[in-house]
Amino acid sequence: MTKKAVNLSVDAQLLAKAKAEQVNLSSLLEEALSKCMREREEKRWREENRAAIDAYNRFTEENGIFGEDFRSF
């Protein structure tokens, strides 16, 4: 994975606390940014596929789930 240096502005007191706790800011930002991007991508996917999801849900409400009679749970 290629890394890129960036410049950020952070509240000075918050930065001091993080440094005192030896927080790895690069790792923290990568984790938070990765989580944020996953959540946004999931939201976008759900919005783009809402019609199909709704249609499937209506179908299963009306017809049940395939093999439902054979489930043991």
Backbone atoms as SQL, in Angstrom:
CREATE TABLE atoms (id INTEGER PRIMARY KEY, chain TEXT, resi INTEGER, resn TEXT, atom TEXT, x REAL, y REAL, z REAL);
INSERT INTO atoms VALUES
  (1, 'A', 1, 'MET', 'N', 0.851, -1.171, 0.000),
  (2, 'A', 1, 'MET', 'CA', 0.000, 0.000, 0.000),
  (3, 'A', 1, 'MET', 'C', 0.898, 1.236, 0.000),
  (4, 'A', 2, 'THR', 'N', 0.594, 2.148, -0.876),
  (5, 'A', 2, 'THR', 'CA', 1.341, 3.392, -0.958),
  (6, 'A', 2, 'THR', 'C', 0.775, 4.379, 0.058),
  (7, 'A', 3, 'LYS', 'N', 1.647, 5.042, 0.756),
  (8, 'A', 3, 'LYS', 'CA', 1.231, 6.055, 1.742),
  (9, 'A', 3, 'LYS', 'C', 1.510, 7.429, 1.163),
  (10, 'A', 4, 'LYS', 'N', 0.725, 8.413, 1.588),
  (11, 'A', 4, 'LYS', 'CA', 0.893, 9.779, 1.133),
  (12, 'A', 4, 'LYS', 'C', 0.857, 10.698, 2.344),
  (13, 'A', 5, 'ALA', 'N', 1.796, 11.591, 2.425),
  (14, 'A', 5, 'ALA', 'CA', 1.829, 12.564, 3.511),
  (15, 'A', 5, 'ALA', 'C', 0.756, 13.628, 3.264),
  (16, 'A', 6, 'VAL', 'N', 0.089, 14.025, 4.334),
  (17, 'A', 6, 'VAL', 'CA', -0.948, 15.061, 4.238),
  (18, 'A', 6, 'VAL', 'C', -0.768, 16.054, 5.377),
  (19, 'A', 7, 'ASN', 'N', -1.306, 17.223, 5.183),
  (20, 'A', 7, 'ASN', 'CA', -1.313, 18.246, 6.235),
  (21, 'A', 7, 'ASN', 'C', -2.726, 18.357, 6.771),
  (22, 'A', 8, 'LEU', 'N', -2.871, 18.351, 8.088),
  (23, 'A', 8, 'LEU', 'CA', -4.172, 18.451, 8.736),
  (24, 'A', 8, 'LEU', 'C', -4.134, 19.512, 9.811),
  (25, 'A', 9, 'SER', 'N', -5.278, 20.074, 10.084),
  (26, 'A', 9, 'SER', 'CA', -5.410, 20.995, 11.213),
  (27, 'A', 9, 'SER', 'C', -6.206, 20.286, 12.296),
  (28, 'A', 10, 'VAL', 'N', -5.668, 20.302, 13.518),
  (29, 'A', 10, 'VAL', 'CA', -6.300, 19.612, 14.640),
  (30, 'A', 10, 'VAL', 'C', -6.284, 20.542, 15.842),
  (31, 'A', 11, 'ASP', 'N', -7.336, 20.479, 16.639),
  (32, 'A', 11, 'ASP', 'CA', -7.404, 21.255, 17.868),
  (33, 'A', 11, 'ASP', 'C', -6.155, 20.979, 18.699),
  (34, 'A', 12, 'ALA', 'N', -5.475, 22.036, 19.123),
  (35, 'A', 12, 'ALA', 'CA', -4.191, 21.912, 19.818),
  (36, 'A', 12, 'ALA', 'C', -4.301, 21.117, 21.118),
  (37, 'A', 13, 'GLN', 'N', -5.335, 21.351, 21.901),
  (38, 'A', 13, 'GLN', 'CA', -5.494, 20.624, 23.166),
  (39, 'A', 13, 'GLN', 'C', -5.759, 19.140, 22.922),
  (40, 'A', 14, 'LEU', 'N', -6.560, 18.853, 21.926),
  (41, 'A', 14, 'LEU', 'CA', -6.851, 17.460, 21.588),
  (42, 'A', 14, 'LEU', 'C', -5.587, 16.752, 21.108),
  (43, 'A', 15, 'LEU', 'N', -4.795, 17.435, 20.306),
  (44, 'A', 15, 'LEU', 'CA', -3.542, 16.869, 19.822),
  (45, 'A', 15, 'LEU', 'C', -2.583, 16.606, 20.979),
  (46, 'A', 16, 'ALA', 'N', -2.514, 17.520, 21.919),
  (47, 'A', 16, 'ALA', 'CA', -1.636, 17.344, 23.082),
  (48, 'A', 16, 'ALA', 'C', -2.060, 16.116, 23.898),
  (49, 'A', 17, 'LYS', 'N', -3.360, 15.951, 24.090),
  (50, 'A', 17, 'LYS', 'CA', -3.861, 14.783, 24.826),
  (51, 'A', 17, 'LYS', 'C', -3.508, 13.490, 24.093),
  (52, 'A', 18, 'ALA', 'N', -3.698, 13.494, 22.776),
  (53, 'A', 18, 'ALA', 'CA', -3.403, 12.305, 21.982),
  (54, 'A', 18, 'ALA', 'C', -1.916, 11.959, 22.053),
  (55, 'A', 19, 'LYS', 'N', -1.066, 12.962, 21.978),
  (56, 'A', 19, 'LYS', 'CA', 0.376, 12.722, 22.075),
  (57, 'A', 19, 'LYS', 'C', 0.744, 12.186, 23.447),
  (58, 'A', 20, 'ALA', 'N', 0.127, 12.737, 24.499),
  (59, 'A', 20, 'ALA', 'CA', 0.397, 12.275, 25.858),
  (60, 'A', 20, 'ALA', 'C', -0.003, 10.803, 26.027),
  (61, 'A', 21, 'GLU', 'N', -1.023, 10.385, 25.304),
  (62, 'A', 21, 'GLU', 'CA', -1.479, 8.991, 25.360),
  (63, 'A', 21, 'GLU', 'C', -0.792, 8.117, 24.316),
  (64, 'A', 22, 'GLN', 'N', 0.146, 8.700, 23.603),
  (65, 'A', 22, 'GLN', 'CA', 0.907, 8.001, 22.554),
  (66, 'A', 22, 'GLN', 'C', 0.003, 7.377, 21.495),
  (67, 'A', 23, 'VAL', 'N', -1.011, 8.142, 21.096),
  (68, 'A', 23, 'VAL', 'CA', -1.917, 7.706, 20.041),
  (69, 'A', 23, 'VAL', 'C', -1.214, 7.849, 18.700),
  (70, 'A', 24, 'ASN', 'N', -1.251, 6.802, 17.900),
  (71, 'A', 24, 'ASN', 'CA', -0.686, 6.846, 16.561),
  (72, 'A', 24, 'ASN', 'C', -1.712, 7.509, 15.651),
  (73, 'A', 25, 'LEU', 'N', -1.506, 8.779, 15.350),
  (74, 'A', 25, 'LEU', 'CA', -2.480, 9.546, 14.592),
  (75, 'A', 25, 'LEU', 'C', -2.673, 9.003, 13.177),
  (76, 'A', 26, 'SER', 'N', -1.625, 8.552, 12.545),
  (77, 'A', 26, 'SER', 'CA', -1.747, 8.013, 11.191),
  (78, 'A', 26, 'SER', 'C', -2.643, 6.782, 11.182),
  (79, 'A', 27, 'SER', 'N', -2.399, 5.863, 12.107),
  (80, 'A', 27, 'SER', 'CA', -3.214, 4.654, 12.181),
  (81, 'A', 27, 'SER', 'C', -4.657, 4.985, 12.532),
  (82, 'A', 28, 'LEU', 'N', -4.832, 5.889, 13.470),
  (83, 'A', 28, 'LEU', 'CA', -6.176, 6.280, 13.886),
  (84, 'A', 28, 'LEU', 'C', -6.948, 6.894, 12.721),
  (85, 'A', 29, 'LEU', 'N', -6.308, 7.780, 11.984),
  (86, 'A', 29, 'LEU', 'CA', -6.967, 8.397, 10.839),
  (87, 'A', 29, 'LEU', 'C', -7.304, 7.345, 9.786),
  (88, 'A', 30, 'GLU', 'N', -6.379, 6.443, 9.496),
  (89, 'A', 30, 'GLU', 'CA', -6.651, 5.403, 8.501),
  (90, 'A', 30, 'GLU', 'C', -7.831, 4.536, 8.919),
  (91, 'A', 31, 'GLU', 'N', -7.886, 4.143, 10.187),
  (92, 'A', 31, 'GLU', 'CA', -8.991, 3.316, 10.677),
  (93, 'A', 31, 'GLU', 'C', -10.318, 4.065, 10.579),
  (94, 'A', 32, 'ALA', 'N', -10.321, 5.321, 11.036),
  (95, 'A', 32, 'ALA', 'CA', -11.547, 6.112, 11.015),
  (96, 'A', 32, 'ALA', 'C', -11.993, 6.406, 9.588),
  (97, 'A', 33, 'LEU', 'N', -11.056, 6.729, 8.721),
  (98, 'A', 33, 'LEU', 'CA', -11.376, 7.021, 7.332),
  (99, 'A', 33, 'LEU', 'C', -11.871, 5.766, 6.614),
  (100, 'A', 34, 'SER', 'N', -11.261, 4.636, 6.902),
  (101, 'A', 34, 'SER', 'CA', -11.689, 3.377, 6.310),
  (102, 'A', 34, 'SER', 'C', -13.119, 3.043, 6.733),
  (103, 'A', 35, 'LYS', 'N', -13.415, 3.207, 8.012),
  (104, 'A', 35, 'LYS', 'CA', -14.766, 2.956, 8.524),
  (105, 'A', 35, 'LYS', 'C', -15.765, 3.903, 7.877),
  (106, 'A', 36, 'CYS', 'N', -15.425, 5.157, 7.804),
  (107, 'A', 36, 'CYS', 'CA', -16.295, 6.161, 7.197),
  (108, 'A', 36, 'CYS', 'C', -16.592, 5.818, 5.747),
  (109, 'A', 37, 'MET', 'N', -15.569, 5.420, 4.998),
  (110, 'A', 37, 'MET', 'CA', -15.755, 5.097, 3.590),
  (111, 'A', 37, 'MET', 'C', -16.621, 3.849, 3.422),
  (112, 'A', 38, 'ARG', 'N', -16.419, 2.825, 4.269),
  (113, 'A', 38, 'ARG', 'CA', -17.259, 1.621, 4.208),
  (114, 'A', 38, 'ARG', 'C', -18.720, 1.981, 4.446),
  (115, 'A', 39, 'GLU', 'N', -18.975, 2.829, 5.461),
  (116, 'A', 39, 'GLU', 'CA', -20.344, 3.221, 5.787),
  (117, 'A', 39, 'GLU', 'C', -20.975, 4.000, 4.640),
  (118, 'A', 40, 'ARG', 'N', -20.215, 4.899, 4.018),
  (119, 'A', 40, 'ARG', 'CA', -20.738, 5.680, 2.894),
  (120, 'A', 40, 'ARG', 'C', -21.007, 4.789, 1.681),
  (121, 'A', 41, 'GLU', 'N', -20.094, 3.858, 1.414),
  (122, 'A', 41, 'GLU', 'CA', -20.284, 2.949, 0.285),
  (123, 'A', 41, 'GLU', 'C', -21.497, 2.056, 0.506),
  (124, 'A', 42, 'GLU', 'N', -21.661, 1.568, 1.743),
  (125, 'A', 42, 'GLU', 'CA', -22.815, 0.737, 2.054),
  (126, 'A', 42, 'GLU', 'C', -24.101, 1.536, 1.888),
  (127, 'A', 43, 'LYS', 'N', -24.125, 2.767, 2.373),
  (128, 'A', 43, 'LYS', 'CA', -25.307, 3.622, 2.246),
  (129, 'A', 43, 'LYS', 'C', -25.628, 3.865, 0.772),
  (130, 'A', 44, 'ARG', 'N', -24.604, 4.173, -0.023),
  (131, 'A', 44, 'ARG', 'CA', -24.807, 4.422, -1.439),
  (132, 'A', 44, 'ARG', 'C', -25.339, 3.163, -2.129),
  (133, 'A', 45, 'TRP', 'N', -24.762, 1.983, -1.784),
  (134, 'A', 45, 'TRP', 'CA', -25.215, 0.733, -2.380),
  (135, 'A', 45, 'TRP', 'C', -26.681, 0.476, -2.037),
  (136, 'A', 46, 'ARG', 'N', -27.043, 0.694, -0.772),
  (137, 'A', 46, 'ARG', 'CA', -28.439, 0.489, -0.358),
  (138, 'A', 46, 'ARG', 'C', -29.381, 1.420, -1.112),
  (139, 'A', 47, 'GLU', 'N', -28.967, 2.679, -1.282),
  (140, 'A', 47, 'GLU', 'CA', -29.798, 3.637, -2.013),
  (141, 'A', 47, 'GLU', 'C', -29.925, 3.232, -3.483),
  (142, 'A', 48, 'GLU', 'N', -28.817, 2.811, -4.094),
  (143, 'A', 48, 'GLU', 'CA', -28.832, 2.422, -5.502),
  (144, 'A', 48, 'GLU', 'C', -29.650, 1.157, -5.730),
  (145, 'A', 49, 'ASN', 'N', -29.734, 0.293, -4.732),
  (146, 'A', 49, 'ASN', 'CA', -30.424, -0.986, -4.867),
  (147, 'A', 49, 'ASN', 'C', -31.730, -1.052, -4.084),
  (148, 'A', 50, 'ARG', 'N', -32.200, 0.102, -3.618),
  (149, 'A', 50, 'ARG', 'CA', -33.418, 0.149, -2.795),
  (150, 'A', 50, 'ARG', 'C', -34.614, -0.503, -3.492),
  (151, 'A', 51, 'ALA', 'N', -34.796, -0.227, -4.768),
  (152, 'A', 51, 'ALA', 'CA', -35.952, -0.784, -5.487),
  (153, 'A', 51, 'ALA', 'C', -35.897, -2.307, -5.498),
  (154, 'A', 52, 'ALA', 'N', -34.735, -2.875, -5.771),
  (155, 'A', 52, 'ALA', 'CA', -34.599, -4.334, -5.804),
  (156, 'A', 52, 'ALA', 'C', -34.787, -4.932, -4.415),
  (157, 'A', 53, 'ILE', 'N', -34.258, -4.291, -3.402),
  (158, 'A', 53, 'ILE', 'CA', -34.405, -4.776, -2.021),
  (159, 'A', 53, 'ILE', 'C', -35.875, -4.752, -1.625),
  (160, 'A', 54, 'ASP', 'N', -36.560, -3.644, -1.929),
  (161, 'A', 54, 'ASP', 'CA', -37.986, -3.534, -1.602),
  (162, 'A', 54, 'ASP', 'C', -38.799, -4.586, -2.345),
  (163, 'A', 55, 'ALA', 'N', -38.465, -4.802, -3.629),
  (164, 'A', 55, 'ALA', 'CA', -39.183, -5.810, -4.418),
  (165, 'A', 55, 'ALA', 'C', -38.971, -7.199, -3.827),
  (166, 'A', 56, 'TYR', 'N', -37.748, -7.507, -3.442),
  (167, 'A', 56, 'TYR', 'CA', -37.458, -8.815, -2.837),
  (168, 'A', 56, 'TYR', 'C', -38.217, -8.972, -1.520),
  (169, 'A', 57, 'ASN', 'N', -38.219, -7.937, -0.700),
  (170, 'A', 57, 'ASN', 'CA', -38.927, -8.003, 0.580),
  (171, 'A', 57, 'ASN', 'C', -40.419, -8.205, 0.367),
  (172, 'A', 58, 'ARG', 'N', -41.010, -7.505, -0.621),
  (173, 'A', 58, 'ARG', 'CA', -42.428, -7.699, -0.924),
  (174, 'A', 58, 'ARG', 'C', -42.684, -9.140, -1.388),
  (175, 'A', 59, 'PHE', 'N', -41.805, -9.647, -2.242),
  (176, 'A', 59, 'PHE', 'CA', -41.960, -11.005, -2.751),
  (177, 'A', 59, 'PHE', 'C', -41.941, -12.021, -1.612),
  (178, 'A', 60, 'THR', 'N', -40.972, -11.880, -0.696),
  (179, 'A', 60, 'THR', 'CA', -40.886, -12.852, 0.395),
  (180, 'A', 60, 'THR', 'C', -42.053, -12.706, 1.371),
  (181, 'A', 61, 'GLU', 'N', -42.565, -11.485, 1.545),
  (182, 'A', 61, 'GLU', 'CA', -43.750, -11.312, 2.395),
  (183, 'A', 61, 'GLU', 'C', -44.965, -12.009, 1.792),
  (184, 'A', 62, 'GLU', 'N', -45.081, -11.923, 0.475),
  (185, 'A', 62, 'GLU', 'CA', -46.228, -12.512, -0.205),
  (186, 'A', 62, 'GLU', 'C', -46.073, -14.018, -0.409),
  (187, 'A', 63, 'ASN', 'N', -44.860, -14.489, -0.675),
  (188, 'A', 63, 'ASN', 'CA', -44.645, -15.877, -1.066),
  (189, 'A', 63, 'ASN', 'C', -43.848, -16.705, -0.069),
  (190, 'A', 64, 'GLY', 'N', -43.294, -16.065, 0.925),
  (191, 'A', 64, 'GLY', 'CA', -42.444, -16.780, 1.870),
  (192, 'A', 64, 'GLY', 'C', -41.042, -16.958, 1.308),
  (193, 'A', 65, 'ILE', 'N', -40.223, -17.638, 2.064),
  (194, 'A', 65, 'ILE', 'CA', -38.830, -17.867, 1.680),
  (195, 'A', 65, 'ILE', 'C', -38.712, -19.267, 1.109),
  (196, 'A', 66, 'PHE', 'N', -37.970, -19.402, 0.007),
  (197, 'A', 66, 'PHE', 'CA', -37.785, -20.704, -0.626),
  (198, 'A', 66, 'PHE', 'C', -37.238, -21.705, 0.386),
  (199, 'A', 67, 'GLY', 'N', -37.871, -22.852, 0.463),
  (200, 'A', 67, 'GLY', 'CA', -37.424, -23.910, 1.362),
  (201, 'A', 67, 'GLY', 'C', -37.819, -23.700, 2.808),
  (202, 'A', 68, 'GLU', 'N', -38.658, -22.714, 3.073),
  (203, 'A', 68, 'GLU', 'CA', -39.033, -22.398, 4.459),
  (204, 'A', 68, 'GLU', 'C', -39.665, -23.601, 5.168),
  (205, 'A', 69, 'ASP', 'N', -40.398, -24.419, 4.416),
  (206, 'A', 69, 'ASP', 'CA', -41.066, -25.581, 5.024),
  (207, 'A', 69, 'ASP', 'C', -40.073, -26.640, 5.496),
  (208, 'A', 70, 'PHE', 'N', -38.857, -26.572, 4.981),
  (209, 'A', 70, 'PHE', 'CA', -37.854, -27.592, 5.303),
  (210, 'A', 70, 'PHE', 'C', -36.821, -27.122, 6.325),
  (211, 'A', 71, 'ARG', 'N', -36.957, -25.904, 6.783),
  (212, 'A', 71, 'ARG', 'CA', -35.980, -25.391, 7.763),
  (213, 'A', 71, 'ARG', 'C', -36.175, -26.054, 9.115),
  (214, 'A', 72, 'SER', 'N', -35.075, -26.286, 9.822),
  (215, 'A', 72, 'SER', 'CA', -35.164, -26.903, 11.154),
  (216, 'A', 72, 'SER', 'C', -34.841, -25.894, 12.250),
  (217, 'A', 73, 'PHE', 'N', -34.691, -24.630, 11.899),
  (218, 'A', 73, 'PHE', 'CA', -34.406, -23.585, 12.906),
  (219, 'A', 73, 'PHE', 'C', -35.448, -22.510, 12.881);
